[in-house]
């Protein structure tokens, strides 16, 4: 999963992120805005996990959604 794709299609991916981490509020989602490092930092603070654990969770999310692409409509 390339985070430039996530960031460019944040409206599509933010629901998946929120479903994965239920403690994230709409304000958190808006703050993250598709930025991988922002997501990891927010997870670290909100869930009280180490930086390594937050990174591991993000990598698992990436692996789970690696082939996911928003549909292109013309």
KEDOLO-260698 format. One record per residue: x, y, z of N, C-alpha, C in turn; residue number from 1; residue in one letter. Coordinates in steps of 0.02 Angstrom, whole numbers, plus 50000, padded with zeros to 5 digits. Layout:
@neast=X&nnorth=Y&nup=Z&caeast=X&canorth=Y&caup=Z&ceast=X&cnorth=Y&cup=Z&pos=NUM&code=a;
...
% end
This chain:
@neast=50043&nnorth=49941&nup=50000&caeast=50000&canorth=50000&caup=50000&ceast=50045&cnorth=50061&cup=50000&pos=1&code=x;
@neast=50032&nnorth=50106&nup=49954&caeast=50070&canorth=50168&caup=49951&ceast=50029&cnorth=50222&cup=49985&pos=2&code=x;
@neast=50060&nnorth=50256&nup=50032&caeast=50024&canorth=50306&caup=50070&ceast=50007&cnorth=50368&cup=50030&pos=3&code=x;
@neast=50041&nnorth=50378&nup=49973&caeast=50020&canorth=50433&caup=49929&ceast=49951&cnorth=50419&cup=49901&pos=4&code=x;
@neast=49936&nnorth=50356&nup=49889&caeast=49869&canorth=50336&caup=49866&ceast=49818&cnorth=50347&cup=49922&pos=5&code=x;
@neast=49836&nnorth=50327&nup=49982&caeast=49792&canorth=50336&caup=50040&ceast=49778&cnorth=50410&cup=50050&pos=6&code=x;
@neast=49831&nnorth=50450&nup=50052&caeast=49822&canorth=50522&caup=50064&ceast=49780&cnorth=50554&cup=50009&pos=7&code=x;
@neast=49791&nnorth=50535&nup=49947&caeast=49753&canorth=50563&caup=49892&ceast=49680&cnorth=50542&cup=49889&pos=8&code=x;
@neast=49665&nnorth=50486&nup=49923&caeast=49597&canorth=50459&caup=49924&ceast=49573&cnorth=50450&cup=49996&pos=9&code=x;
@neast=49588&nnorth=50499&nup=50037&caeast=49574&canorth=50494&caup=50108&ceast=49500&cnorth=50483&cup=50122&pos=10&code=x;
@neast=49456&nnorth=50514&nup=50083&caeast=49384&canorth=50504&caup=50094&ceast=49366&cnorth=50430&cup=50090&pos=11&code=x;
@neast=49398&nnorth=50394&nup=50045&caeast=49385&canorth=50323&caup=50036&ceast=49414&cnorth=50283&cup=50094&pos=12&code=x;
@neast=49477&nnorth=50297&nup=50113&caeast=49512&canorth=50257&caup=50162&ceast=49495&cnorth=50273&cup=50234&pos=13&code=x;
@neast=49470&nnorth=50333&nup=50248&caeast=49461&canorth=50350&caup=50318&ceast=49410&cnorth=50306&cup=50353&pos=14&code=x;
@neast=49360&nnorth=50281&nup=50318&caeast=49313&canorth=50235&caup=50348&ceast=49346&cnorth=50170&cup=50368&pos=15&code=x;
@neast=49392&nnorth=50146&nup=50327&caeast=49429&canorth=50085&caup=50344&ceast=49474&cnorth=50096&cup=50405&pos=16&code=x;
@neast=49505&nnorth=50155&nup=50408&caeast=49548&canorth=50170&caup=50465&ceast=49506&cnorth=50174&cup=50529&pos=17&code=x;
@neast=49449&nnorth=50207&nup=50524&caeast=49406&canorth=50214&caup=50583&ceast=49378&cnorth=50146&cup=50605&pos=18&code=x;
@neast=49363&nnorth=50103&nup=50556&caeast=49338&canorth=50036&caup=50573&ceast=49393&cnorth=49995&cup=50607&pos=19&code=x;
@neast=49455&nnorth=50004&nup=50587&caeast=49511&canorth=49968&caup=50616&ceast=49527&cnorth=49990&cup=50687&pos=20&code=x;
@neast=49523&nnorth=50056&nup=50699&caeast=49539&canorth=50084&caup=50764&ceast=49479&cnorth=50125&cup=50788&pos=21&code=x;
@neast=49436&nnorth=50092&nup=50824&caeast=49372&canorth=50122&caup=50845&ceast=49377&cnorth=50181&cup=50891&pos=22&code=x;
@neast=49434&nnorth=50191&nup=50924&caeast=49441&canorth=50249&caup=50968&ceast=49453&cnorth=50314&cup=50930&pos=23&code=x;
@neast=49468&nnorth=50309&nup=50866&caeast=49481&canorth=50369&caup=50826&ceast=49416&cnorth=50407&cup=50815&pos=24&code=x;
@neast=49416&nnorth=50470&nup=50833&caeast=49357&canorth=50512&caup=50821&ceast=49362&cnorth=50544&cup=50753&pos=25&code=x;
@neast=49309&nnorth=50578&nup=50732&caeast=49312&canorth=50614&caup=50669&ceast=49366&cnorth=50668&cup=50670&pos=26&code=x;
@neast=49377&nnorth=50698&nup=50728&caeast=49430&canorth=50748&caup=50734&ceast=49499&cnorth=50716&cup=50724&pos=27&code=x;
@neast=49509&nnorth=50657&nup=50752&caeast=49572&canorth=50621&caup=50742&ceast=49581&cnorth=50606&cup=50667&pos=28&code=x;
@neast=49528&nnorth=50581&nup=50637&caeast=49531&canorth=50563&caup=50565&ceast=49549&cnorth=50625&cup=50523&pos=29&code=x;
@neast=49518&nnorth=50681&nup=50539&caeast=49533&canorth=50743&caup=50502&ceast=49605&cnorth=50764&cup=50513&pos=30&code=x;
@neast=49629&nnorth=50756&nup=50574&caeast=49698&canorth=50775&caup=50590&ceast=49748&cnorth=50730&cup=50554&pos=31&code=x;
@neast=49734&nnorth=50667&nup=50549&caeast=49778&canorth=50619&caup=50516&ceast=49783&cnorth=50633&cup=50442&pos=32&code=x;
@neast=49727&nnorth=50646&nup=50410&caeast=49723&canorth=50667&caup=50340&ceast=49765&cnorth=50624&cup=50293&pos=33&code=x;
@neast=49767&nnorth=50559&nup=50306&caeast=49802&canorth=50514&caup=50261&ceast=49877&cnorth=50510&cup=50272&pos=34&code=x;
@neast=49903&nnorth=50541&nup=50323&caeast=49975&canorth=50541&caup=50336&ceast=49992&cnorth=50482&cup=50382&pos=35&code=x;
@neast=50035&nnorth=50439&nup=50357&caeast=50053&canorth=50377&caup=50393&ceast=50084&cnorth=50392&cup=50461&pos=36&code=x;
@neast=50131&nnorth=50439&nup=50463&caeast=50164&canorth=50454&caup=50526&ceast=50116&cnorth=50485&cup=50577&pos=37&code=x;
@neast=50068&nnorth=50523&nup=50551&caeast=50018&canorth=50553&caup=50595&ceast=49973&cnorth=50498&cup=50624&pos=38&code=x;
@neast=49955&nnorth=50449&nup=50583&caeast=49915&canorth=50393&caup=50607&ceast=49952&cnorth=50355&cup=50661&pos=39&code=x;
@neast=50015&nnorth=50338&nup=50649&caeast=50053&canorth=50300&caup=50699&ceast=50059&cnorth=50340&cup=50764&pos=40&code=x;
@neast=50073&nnorth=50404&nup=50760&caeast=50079&canorth=50445&caup=50820&ceast=50014&cnorth=50450&cup=50859&pos=41&code=x;
@neast=49958&nnorth=50456&nup=50823&caeast=49893&canorth=50459&caup=50855&ceast=49877&cnorth=50393&cup=50889&pos=42&code=x;
@neast=49892&nnorth=50338&nup=50857&caeast=49880&canorth=50272&caup=50887&ceast=49922&cnorth=50265&cup=50950&pos=43&code=x;
@neast=49984&nnorth=50288&nup=50947&caeast=50028&canorth=50283&caup=51005&ceast=49999&cnorth=50320&cup=51064&pos=44&code=x;
@neast=49976&nnorth=50381&nup=51052&caeast=49947&canorth=50421&caup=51107&ceast=49880&cnorth=50394&cup=51131&pos=45&code=x;
@neast=49836&nnorth=50379&nup=51084&caeast=49767&canorth=50361&caup=51101&ceast=49762&cnorth=50292&cup=51134&pos=46&code=x;
@neast=49802&nnorth=50245&nup=51109&caeast=49799&canorth=50177&caup=51135&ceast=49853&cnorth=50162&cup=51187&pos=47&code=x;
@neast=49898&nnorth=50210&nup=51199&caeast=49950&canorth=50199&caup=51249&ceast=49998&cnorth=50144&cup=51231&pos=48&code=x;
@neast=50014&nnorth=50137&nup=51166&caeast=50061&canorth=50086&caup=51144&ceast=50128&cnorth=50118&cup=51127&pos=49&code=x;
@neast=50178&nnorth=50077&nup=51121&caeast=50244&canorth=50101&caup=51103&ceast=50244&cnorth=50121&cup=51029&pos=50&code=x;
@neast=50295&nnorth=50158&nup=51011&caeast=50303&canorth=50177&caup=50940&ceast=50308&cnorth=50115&cup=50896&pos=51&code=x;
@neast=50344&nnorth=50065&nup=50920&caeast=50352&canorth=50003&caup=50883&ceast=50285&cnorth=49967&cup=50873&pos=52&code=x;
@neast=50244&nnorth=49965&nup=50926&caeast=50179&canorth=49932&caup=50921&ceast=50133&cnorth=49971&cup=50873&pos=53&code=x;
@neast=50135&nnorth=50036&nup=50876&caeast=50094&canorth=50077&caup=50830&ceast=50115&cnorth=50064&cup=50758&pos=54&code=x;
@neast=50181&nnorth=50061&nup=50746&caeast=50206&canorth=50047&caup=50679&ceast=50185&cnorth=49977&cup=50656&pos=55&code=x;
@neast=50187&nnorth=49929&nup=50701&caeast=50165&canorth=49861&caup=50685&ceast=50092&cnorth=49860&cup=50665&pos=56&code=x;
@neast=50050&nnorth=49896&nup=50702&caeast=49979&canorth=49899&caup=50686&ceast=49967&cnorth=49930&cup=50617&pos=57&code=x;
@neast=50005&nnorth=49983&nup=50602&caeast=49997&canorth=50016&caup=50537&ceast=50020&cnorth=49968&cup=50482&pos=58&code=x;
@neast=50075&nnorth=49932&nup=50493&caeast=50099&canorth=49884&caup=50442&ceast=50048&cnorth=49828&cup=50431&pos=59&code=x;
@neast=50015&nnorth=49806&nup=50484&caeast=49962&canorth=49755&caup=50476&ceast=49904&cnorth=49782&cup=50436&pos=60&code=x;
@neast=49886&nnorth=49844&nup=50450&caeast=49833&canorth=49877&caup=50412&ceast=49852&cnorth=49881&cup=50338&pos=61&code=x;
@neast=49914&nnorth=49900&nup=50325&caeast=49938&canorth=49905&caup=50256&ceast=49934&cnorth=49837&cup=50221&pos=62&code=x;
@neast=49957&nnorth=49785&nup=50255&caeast=49957&canorth=49718&caup=50226&ceast=49885&cnorth=49695&cup=50211&pos=63&code=x;
@neast=49840&nnorth=49710&nup=50257&caeast=49771&canorth=49689&caup=50250&ceast=49736&cnorth=49726&cup=50192&pos=64&code=x;
@neast=49758&nnorth=49787&nup=50178&caeast=49726&canorth=49829&caup=50127&ceast=49770&cnorth=49842&cup=50067&pos=65&code=x;
@neast=49822&nnorth=49801&nup=50057&caeast=49872&canorth=49815&caup=50006&ceast=49844&cnorth=49817&cup=49935&pos=66&code=x;
@neast=49793&nnorth=49780&nup=49921&caeast=49765&canorth=49778&caup=49854&ceast=49703&cnorth=49822&cup=49846&pos=67&code=x;
@neast=49686&nnorth=49857&nup=49899&caeast=49625&canorth=49898&caup=49899&ceast=49637&cnorth=49963&cup=49862&pos=68&code=x;
@neast=49595&nnorth=49977&nup=49815&caeast=49600&canorth=50040&caup=49777&ceast=49529&cnorth=50068&cup=49769&pos=69&code=x;
@neast=49522&nnorth=50132&nup=49777&caeast=49455&canorth=50161&caup=49765&ceast=49437&cnorth=50155&cup=49692&pos=70&code=x;
@neast=49373&nnorth=50146&nup=49679&caeast=49351&canorth=50141&caup=49610&ceast=49356&cnorth=50210&cup=49577&pos=71&code=x;
@neast=49380&nnorth=50209&nup=49516&caeast=49385&canorth=50272&caup=49479&ceast=49322&cnorth=50280&cup=49438&pos=72&code=x;
@neast=49289&nnorth=50336&nup=49447&caeast=49228&canorth=50350&caup=49409&ceast=49241&cnorth=50410&cup=49364&pos=73&code=x;
@neast=49217&nnorth=50406&nup=49305&caeast=49227&canorth=50461&caup=49257&ceast=49163&cnorth=50498&cup=49245&pos=74&code=x;
% end
